Structure formats: structure tokens, C-alpha cells
Amino acid sequence: MKTMKNMKQSRFILFVLSFLVMSIGNVYAQNVTVTGTVLDSAGEPVIGANVKVAGKSSVGTITDFEGNFSLSVPADTKKLEISYIGMLSQEAVIKPGTPVKVILKEDTEELDEVVVIGYGTVKKRDLTGSMTSIKQADIVAVPTTNALESLQGKVAGLDMTKSSGQTGSGLSFSIRGNRSLNASNAPLIIVDGVPYGTDIDINPNVIESMEILKDASSTAIYGSRGANGVILITTKKGAVGKTKVSYNGYYSVNSVAAYPDRMNLSEWADFKREAYRADGQWASPEDDAKIFGSAYDAVKSNQNVDWVDMLMQTGSQMSHSVNISNGTEKTTFNLAFEYMSEDGLVKMDNMDRYNATLSLSHKLTDNLKLNANVVYTYLDQNIRRDPFNRSIYYSPYGDVYNEDGSINVLPFNDGQTISPIAEEVPGAYKNNRLTSHLVGNVGATWNIIKDLTLTSTFGFDKKDIRTGHFADTYTLDGAGNYSLADATNHSDVNWSWENTLAYSFTLGKHNLSLMAGNALYKNVAEEYKGAGHNLISSTMLFYNLGGLQDSQQISSSYVQTTMASFFGRINYKFNEKYLMTVTLRQDGSSVLAKDHQWGFFPSVALAWRMNEENFLKNVEQLSNLKLRLSYGISGNSAVSAYQTQGGLGKTMYAYLINNTENGAYGYYPALTPNYNLGWEKTATANIGIDFGFFNNRISGSLDIYQQKTSDLLMQKKVPSSTGYSIAWDNVGKTENKGVELVINTQNFNQKDFSWNTDYTFTLNREKITELADGTDRDISNGWFVGHAIKTHYGLEKMGIWQLDEAEEAAKYGEKPGRIKIKDQNKDGSIDNDSDRVILGSETPDFVMGLNNTFKYKNFDLRVFMYWRQGQMLHSEANGYGSYRIQGDPGIKVNYWTPENPTNEFPRPEKSYSDSSKLNALGYVDGSYLKIKEITLGYQLPKSWIGKIHASNIRVYCSLKNFFTFSHLDNYDPERGGSLSYPMTKQAVFGINVDF
């Protein structure tokens, strides 16, 4: 609290000093003193608005905490210019002796909004491609550890799910479906012009905007790297005016969103009895001792233990972020710091993140500007080995603790079964990852002559990861056999050098912009690893691998890739109605074969601003109507380096010396070389329409697209007679086509009440159209021509054979209580070759997002819903692998018995072992509708906060992921079917403060 108080006092002193300096600078030229007040549309004072003499940026001041200003100006001054971020700038006429009163209106002119595109910016009205822009207010509306999460449901064409509830877990996402079978489908992420990989770890509060580029017209400028879509992230920059300080902080309480019930001891006992009864080995409780063995006493005394509950704890998340920005006519800066901490649902699953961001711009001369952007992240993460895959299937009894209160690592007293909480013994386990990530660029922009600009930017990305792992003998990893330790140091260094020359001019109704550039990229990855067993002392953890006594292993690797690019773009506009964009790019990639490294990627886009035509110009209800057409080709070279050169596999051989068997490592040809491996190419056609009605109170866009990908980078099997097993080749084709709809409405917009709705709809149909060697299926990989890439192929469950179907069941070698499988070819038998069919796909039929924002006076309410329809899961939560039919512990289900003839799960049966039929249990409709977020905020009145020299204070609380509606009980389908690290729900409490 004392620190916060001191910060506020310092802020006030800085404000006073800057105000005095600006005032003193004007004294010497004083002729007339102009006073006035700047208010917003609600009549509230605008604090820190810039007031200057029109046309003379050096003569100005800022408004105080009451919105007032006083400015000394030359006697001949006629007008003042007043501006404030997020509001429309205005000019005010000076009337001698009369105070100036200005009411600034919010900048709601969406079409004049400037958005970021590849190597430049453009007004939204002049866009010819398909893209979505998400601004800072939406990015930080709800706290997230990963800023990309704020895009879920807000971007048509983007399919995104969270991978798990583990601390620091990533996101799974794609733009307009999946194209590649073996190569990456991840979009390219660029932060301030620097390629950032496929995920981000920066402070969400420093992001000014995110632009998602989707069609070929938008992405072709990135050539081979843009085939899967591009996400451009722009961080905050400094601005001329007063120093601005902001603080954003929150604390959340995290708990399990949903998780299947486990059988307690008495339920498991009944389950096991039924399994043995079905086999004729149990008839009454007198047989209990025979079937339960060492568990008999626990069953008799009902010594119940829920091992999952023993693991779980209430998690939490906390973040503190401070942002400082300022600037003069020559130099501007933005500086931000963040500390984020998260504790997971289990002990030893936690992380701390430290982030610093600096953006600096300096005008060296009138036509030469230098800039630098740096983002540094340090991450300290403890990662626990997944304990859920044991705790769910452990017998629900045992001695959890010793008499002295310490953890009993062998709770079943069998000398071999390790406790799922054994890692929590002090000093027994540590898996720590330290990540140091430095990303940034330095550049210069030279306005050579009017409208001719040269920009040169050097980007760098250095990421160092140290992973250290130690597990004592009696842990899940040690398994009672030995202790083990390993340490890995991994380093990635990427650099880029990009140069662009841009020229634009206007001649009458013609406007032409030209841009040409080249770029060089290089990546070097190094890794060093040591591992072994039986550490001399557990106190060494992974810091002294020389103390390992057995199975010592040392490995290392080095990978280098390079790319060179040449690109250009032409933007032409005629009469503010007709737009054309032509993009050309040529890339050369070192990962491809020598004579096939270069690829050419062109695109063209046309747009027609129809509402500017005379026959529509006078239609008052029509605010915007633009038709867009685009076609282009992008590439993909996302395979590992050296694949064209082939590779060796390592194996151990045994040989005899003096009748003693010895082992040695040998190498064999594993990957055949391919000297013709070239580019995977995607051709995309897009037709879109942007619309706006009633002064844009209803606005949006509709896009229809088709993508055809050919020459897939794919691993295919080769005959064993060649001496190899697999080879990379350009074979196969895929196709994606879909519809994207965005609708934004201002339902009410009154002084004290407003209600806005944002709606997105995504429908994508992906399919494989060709596989290697003309085959229509690759069952081992789950690939089928005419179907989606991630397809489920298996036996189809019809239900459970009932008592009145005993005769029919017998024809298939079954009996009542067993799984009834559909006989697809009606041949009177069930087998994997002829009765497996395509059951569904992980790809949803459609995805929808609905966001409603309400504001009443100082209150705001946000409700966000997310709907993912039509996906199929092969779900462990629905019995896949978790229904232990032979009587072992697992999840609690409604299973068949003669007394309970259900159709859900088969009768437990001790001797049953047909895994292919049991697998059919797990296929389930994974559709879900979520009320993903509910946020209630309150903005403190300016009359209150002015006393502490703040311009804005907002407090809020959020419920995240609290409400899910699906066909699955006690499970969040977004998790994808796994029972490891369940999804969390969060109750968040936060505050935003601006000075």
C-alpha cells in the first residue's frame, strides 16, 4: 500500500512539473490567455486532453483534473485544436474574453479506423482482403494468461480450444480448418514485425491490437509462412502529451469445472462382484475373500479413499501490470511491467511469469525516424507428472498417510504400487522449466522525398529453455526401481532483416501505392541433454548429473534453417469506389530439396464500394456496402530440417564375446532421401461483402471461401525391400470451404444505457481429396479420402444386448449384457476389417460466438457465449479406456446387470477382453454450449477519483467457464475427452486504474 501511495504521489508530482514546464515555455510569447473546459458527451471532464494552437504543435497544454485548461497564445491565434485518444479531434474558435467550451465525441467511425496489414497499415474502408481486427479493450476485457485466448468466439474462421487445465497450458487453434497432414497447420504469429512462433507469452495489457489475416490477398505477402493464416500483434506505443500511467491487477480462485465421478469403495465392490458373477465365480458375500484378496479387509470396513480428491486443491491466479507512456514531438516511449503467478489444481503445478516491454521511437531529423521494440519474458514453471492417469484407476482404499502424518508412498502395502501423491514427499520430485525469451526489433524509417519511404528493420528472437527433472525411487516416475534425473538446455535464436520501399501518389481520382521489399531469415536451434539413473544423493536433484551411477546418457543436436524472400504489393484506388490489390512474393527455403527451394506466391483482390455509387449514395439507411473478391496462392514448407537428406535410426545389437552377451548401438537407414521435395501450395478463392446499416448501428461481413491444397508434405510408407520404412514426398491433396458471418449491432445507445451485440459464425468443411499412390484410405493414420483430416474410424455401438435378444446375440457369439455392435455389411459377424466405419470427426460442424455488452451509467455487464457443434470425441470420460470391464476401479457409470437392463454400458465381465468393441464406448457427441464469461464492472465517478489524481478507476468481477451445456455429464468437452488435468472455472476479481 505504501508503494502504491508513493507511486500516486510521484505521478502527481510528474503531472504538475510537466504542466509547469509547458506553461513556462509559453510565457515569453504571451499575448492572449485562452481558458476553457473540455468535456465528454456525458458532461464529464476529459482529463489530459491535448490542447494546442491549430497548425502549431509546439504551442499547447493539457487539461487538468477538472477538464480545464489555460493556454498563452499569440494574439493573432484564431483556432485551437483539441484531441484525446478514442475521441474525435475538434477545432474551437477563440472568442476574446469568452472561455472555450468543447465537448468531445467518441470516435465511432469504424470505416476510418486504421488496421495493420502485412508491412503496412490501411484504412478499414480500403481493405480488399478478409481480416478481423481485435482492439485492446476486447483483449483485456477478461484476464487471461495467454492473450490469444481473447480471440475465442470473436473471430469468424478461427477455431480455438484450450488444451487442458494444467498451469500454463496452451491453446489449440486453426484458421479456416486444417490443410496439411504431416506439416504444421499453426498460423504464423508476428509481434511488432517479428515472427514469434505458434504461441505467445507476453503481457496482454501491452497489446494494442491483433489483426487476423485469413484469405490469400491478406496472407500472400507472407508467402510460405502465411498458408495457415497470420496473426499480427501490435504492442502499445507512446504518444505526444502528458505522461500516462495505468495499473491492471486481478486475483482469481480456480476450481474444477467438471469431472466424472469415481466409484467409491462400496460401488467398486459391487462392480467387481458383478464381473465375477458374470463369469460364475461369485454367488454371495461368502465369495468376497476369494475375489478381493488383500483388499478384503478394506471392503469389510469400508475404508474408502478418493485418490482424485486427495490430489485436488483450489488453484489461483494473480497478475499485476503497470504501463507508463509519454512523448514529445521528437521522442515517444511506452514501458510496461507485469508479474503473473498461477497455482494449479494439484500441488507442484505452478508458474511465475515476469514480463517487461519497451517501445521507443525517436525522430532523428524531420525525415528520419528510429524505433525499437523489446519484449522480455522470464518464466519459472514447475510441472508435475500427470497423476490423474493413476488416481482414477487406483482401488478406492489404502493407507494414505503413515502414523506420523507423512505420506505413505506404498499405500496398499504390496511393495510395488506407488501412491499418486508420492511426488508430494519433500525432496522426492522436481520438474522445473526456466524460460528466458527476448524478442524485439530495431529499425529506421526514412522519408526520402514526399511519399517515398524506405524502412529497414532488424528483428531478433532468442529463447532459452532449461528443463530439469528429478524423481526419487518411490515416485510414479521411479516406480520403485531407481531414482532418475535429467537436464536439458535448449536454445533457439532467430533473426530477420526486412527492407521495404513504399511510394504512393494521388492524381485526380486515382490513388496508387507501391511497395517492394526483401527479407532474410535464419534460425539456429541447439540442445544438450544428460540423463541417468540412481543418483548418489536426492539432494542433488538435477544439478549434479555427475552423481548418476547407472544408464548415463548424453545427447545433443544442432539445427539451422534459412529463408530468403522478395515481395511486392500494388494498391490501386479509383474514385474512392474501386479498389485493387496485387501481391507477389518469392520465397526460398533451406529445408526443401536443392532444386526445389524457391516458390512463387501471387494474389489479386478486387473491391467495390457499392454504397458510393449514385444509385445507392442517397439511401440513408445504407452506411456501408463493399463487395470483395480475391484469389491467391500461398505455400508451406513447415517440415523439419534435413528431411530431404534422409536419416538413420539408432538401435541396440547384441553380440557374444567369450560366450558373454554384450550390447552395442548400431544405425540403420530409417528415412529415405528425397531430392525432389518441394513446396506444399494452397490456392484460395474468397468472395466477401461488408455491410452497414442505419449509421452502422448494424454492421458486419459475410465471407465464402474455398481452399485447395496440393503437393502435401507427407510421410508415406515405402516397401521394406528398399531398406527404408518411410519417406517424405509431395503427395496428396486437401480442400477446405466454408462460410464466415460477423454481425455487430448497437441495440440501444442512450446517454445512461447502451447495449451492443457481437455475433460470429464459422462453418468449415475440410476433406482429403487425394492420398499417396491413389489409395482412398490410410487406416493407420486415420486418413480417408472425402473426409476430414481428424476422423474417427471404428465399430459403431448400437446399445447393449438385452435379455429378450439372447437368441439374436448368440448368432454373433454374444450374450445379453454385452455391447451390441452394428453389423455394417450384414454378414452375420462382427470384425474390424468389414464393420468399422467413419463415425465422425473432431472438426465441428460450426462454431458460434455471441457477446453482449450492457452499460448503465457507471456499470457495465458483459456476457459471452461460445457454441461448438458437431465434433465427435473418443472420450476417456465416456468409457474409452476408463471403463474397466473386468472389475477394476474406474469412473462411475450406469452398467448393465440382469436387474438393471440399461443400454449405456455393458455388464462387467471378468474374462471379457475384446478391446475393439470396448473402444466403441468412447465415441460420443462432443458438442457444447458455454456461457464462457460473465463480467460485471463498475467505473468509479470522476468526482471521486479526481481527488487521488486518477482519470479512471474500474473494479470488476468475472465468472469464467462456469456454465457448460453438453451431452456429457460431469465433463467439459473442450478438454477433448482426456481425464488428465481437467478444465478449470475461475472467479476473478480485478481493478483497472489510469492516471
C-alpha positions, 0 to 999 in steps of 0.5 A, a space after each residue: 500500500 505504501 508503494 502504491 501511495 508513493 507511486 500516486 504521489 510521484 505521478 502527481 508530482 510528474 503531472 504538475 512539473 510537466 504542466 509547469 514546464 509547458 506553461 513556462 515555455 509559453 510565457 515569453 510569447 504571451 499575448 492572449 490567455 485562452 481558458 476553457 473546459 473540455 468535456 465528454 458527451 456525458 458532461 464529464 471532464 476529459 482529463 489530459 486532453 491535448 490542447 494546442 494552437 491549430 497548425 502549431 504543435 509546439 504551442 499547447 497544454 493539457 487539461 487538468 483534473 477538472 477538464 480545464 485548461 489555460 493556454 498563452 497564445 499569440 494574439 493573432 491565434 484564431 483556432 485551437 485544436 483539441 484531441 484525446 485518444 478514442 475521441 474525435 479531434 475538434 477545432 474551437 474558435 477563440 472568442 476574446 474574453 469568452 472561455 472555450 467550451 468543447 465537448 468531445 465525441 467518441 470516435 465511432 467511425 469504424 470505416 476510418 479506423 486504421 488496421 495493420 496489414 502485412 508491412 503496412 497499415 490501411 484504412 478499414 474502408 480500403 481493405 480488399 482482403 478478409 481480416 478481423 481486427 481485435 482492439 485492446 479493450 476486447 483483449 483485456 476485457 477478461 484476464 487471461 494468461 495467454 492473450 490469444 485466448 481473447 480471440 475465442 468466439 470473436 473471430 469468424 474462421 478461427 477455431 480455438 480450444 484450450 488444451 487442458 487445465 494444467 498451469 500454463 497450458 496452451 491453446 489449440 487453434 486453426 484458421 479456416 480448418 486444417 490443410 496439411 497432414 504431416 506439416 504444421 497447420 499453426 498460423 504464423 504469429 508476428 509481434 511488432 514485425 517479428 515472427 514469434 512462433 505458434 504461441 505467445 507469452 507476453 503481457 496482454 495489457 501491452 497489446 494494442 491490437 491483433 489483426 487476423 489475416 485469413 484469405 490469400 490477398 491478406 496472407 500472400 505477402 507472407 508467402 510460405 509462412 502465411 498458408 495457415 493464416 497470420 496473426 499480427 500483434 501490435 504492442 502499445 506505443 507512446 504518444 505526444 502529451 502528458 505522461 500516462 500511467 495505468 495499473 491492471 491487477 486481478 486475483 482469481 480462485 480456480 476450481 474444477 469445472 467438471 469431472 466424472 465421478 469415481 466409484 467409491 469403495 462400496 460401488 467398486 465392490 459391487 462392480 467387481 462382484 458383478 464381473 465375477 458373477 458374470 463369469 460364475 465365480 461369485 454367488 454371495 458375500 461368502 465369495 468376497 475373500 476369494 475375489 478381493 484378496 488383500 483388499 478384503 479387509 478394506 471392503 469389510 470396513 469400508 475404508 474408502 479413499 478418493 485418490 482424485 480428491 486427495 490430489 485436488 486443491 483450489 488453484 489461483 491466479 494473480 497478475 499485476 501490470 503497470 504501463 507508463 507512456 509519454 512523448 514529445 514531438 521528437 521522442 515517444 516511449 511506452 514501458 510496461 511491467 507485469 508479474 503473473 503467478 498461477 497455482 494449479 489444481 494439484 500441488 507442484 503445478 505452478 508458474 511465475 511469469 515476469 514480463 517487461 516491454 519497451 517501445 521507443 521511437 525517436 525522430 532523428 531529423 524531420 525525415 528520419 525516424 528510429 524505433 525499437 521494440 523489446 519484449 522480455 519474458 522470464 518464466 519459472 514453471 514447475 510441472 508435475 507428472 500427470 497423476 490423474 492417469 493413476 488416481 482414477 484407476 487406483 482401488 478406492 482404499 489404502 493407507 494414505 498417510 503413515 502414523 506420523 502424518 507423512 505420506 505413505 508412498 506404498 499405500 496398499 502395502 504390496 511393495 510395488 504400487 506407488 501412491 499418486 501423491 508420492 511426488 508430494 514427499 519433500 525432496 522426492 520430485 522436481 520438474 522445473 522449466 526456466 524460460 528466458 525469451 527476448 524478442 524485439 526489433 530495431 529499425 529506421 524509417 526514412 522519408 526520402 522525398 514526399 511519399 517515398 519511404 524506405 524502412 529497414 528493420 532488424 528483428 531478433 528472437 532468442 529463447 532459452 529453455 532449461 528443463 530439469 527433472 528429478 524423481 526419487 525411487 518411490 515416485 510414479 516416475 521411479 516406480 520403485 526401481 531407481 531414482 532418475 534425473 535429467 537436464 536439458 538446455 535448449 536454445 533457439 535464436 532467430 533473426 530477420 532483416 526486412 527492407 521495404 520501399 513504399 511510394 504512393 501518389 494521388 492524381 485526380 481520382 486515382 490513388 496508387 501505392 507501391 511497395 517492394 521489399 526483401 527479407 532474410 531469415 535464419 534460425 539456429 536451434 541447439 540442445 544438450 541433454 544428460 540423463 541417468 539413473 540412481 543418483 548418489 544423493 536426492 539432494 542433488 536433484 538435477 544439478 549434479 548429473 555427475 552423481 548418476 551411477 547407472 544408464 548415463 546418457 548424453 545427447 545433443 543436436 544442432 539445427 539451422 534453417 534459412 529463408 530468403 524472400 522478395 515481395 511486392 504489393 500494388 494498391 490501386 484506388 479509383 474514385 474512392 469506389 474501386 479498389 485493387 490489390 496485387 501481391 507477389 512474393 518469392 520465397 526460398 527455403 533451406 529445408 526443401 530439396 536443392 532444386 526445389 527451394 524457391 516458390 512463387 506466391 501471387 494474389 489479386 483482390 478486387 473491391 467495390 464500394 457499392 454504397 458510393 455509387 449514385 444509385 445507392 449514395 442517397 439511401 440513408 439507411 445504407 452506411 456501408 456496402 463493399 463487395 470483395 473478391 480475391 484469389 491467391 496462392 500461398 505455400 508451406 514448407 513447415 517440415 523439419 530440417 534435413 528431411 530431404 537428406 534422409 536419416 538413420 535410426 539408432 538401435 541396440 545389437 547384441 553380440 557374444 564375446 567369450 560366450 558373454 552377451 554384450 550390447 552395442 548401438 548400431 544405425 540403420 537407414 530409417 528415412 529415405 532421401 528425397 531430392 525432389 521435395 518441394 513446396 506444399 501450395 494452397 490456392 484460395 478463392 474468397 468472395 466477401 461483402 461488408 455491410 452497414 446499416 442505419 449509421 452502422 448501428 448494424 454492421 458486419 461481413 459475410 465471407 465464402 471461401 474455398 481452399 485447395 491444397 496440393 503437393 502435401 508434405 507427407 510421410 508415406 510408407 515405402 516397401 521394406 525391400 528398399 531398406 527404408 520404412 518411410 519417406 517424405 514426398 509431395 503427395 496428396 491433396 486437401 480442400 477446405 470451404 466454408 462460410 464466415 458471418 460477423 454481425 455487430 449491432 448497437 441495440 440501444 445507445 442512450 446517454 445512461 444505457 447502451 447495449 451492443 451485440 457481437 455475433 460470429 459464425 464459422 462453418 468449415 468443411 475440410 476433406 482429403 481429396 487425394 492420398 499417396 499412390 491413389 489409395 482412398 484410405 490410410 487406416 493407420 493414420 486415420 486418413 480417408 479420402 472425402 473426409 476430414 483430416 481428424 476422423 474417427 474410424 471404428 465399430 459403431 455401438 448400437 446399445 447393449 444386448 438385452 435379455 429378450 435378444 439372447 437368441 439374436 446375440 448368440 448368432 454373433 457369439 454374444 450374450 445379453 449384457 454385452 455391447 451390441 455392435 452394428 453389423 455394417 455389411 450384414 454378414 452375420 459377424 462382427 470384425 474390424 476389417 468389414 464393420 468399422 466405419 467413419 463415425 465422425 470427426 473432431 472438426 465441428 460442424 460450426 462454431 458460434 460466438 455471441 457477446 453482449 455488452 450492457 452499460 448503465 451509467 457507471 456499470 457495465 455487464 458483459 456476457 459471452 457465449 461460445 457454441 461448438 457443434 458437431 465434433 465427435 470425441 473418443 472420450 476417456 470420460 465416456 468409457 474409452 479406456 476408463 471403463 474397466 470391464 473386468 472389475 477394476 476401479 474406474 469412473 462411475 457409470 450406469 452398467 448393465 446387470 440382469 436387474 438393471 437392463 440399461 443400454 449405456 454400458 455393458 455388464 462387467 465381465 471378468 474374462 471379457 477382453 475384446 478391446 475393439 468393441 470396448 473402444 466403441 464406448 468412447 465415441 460420443 457427441 462432443 458438442 457444447 454450449 458455454 456461457 464462457 464469461 460473465 463480467 460485471 464492472 463498475 467505473 468509479 465517478 470522476 468526482 471521486 477519483 479526481 481527488 487521488 489524481 486518477 482519470 479512471 478507476 474500474 473494479 470488476 468481477 468475472 465468472 469464467 467457464 462456469 456454465 457448460 451445456 453438453 451431452 456429457 455429464 460431469 465433463 467439459 468437452 473442450 478438454 477433448 475427452 482426456 481425464 488428465 488435468 481437467 478444465 478449470 472455472 475461475 472467479 476473478 476479481 480485478 481493478 483497472 486504474 489510469 492516471 
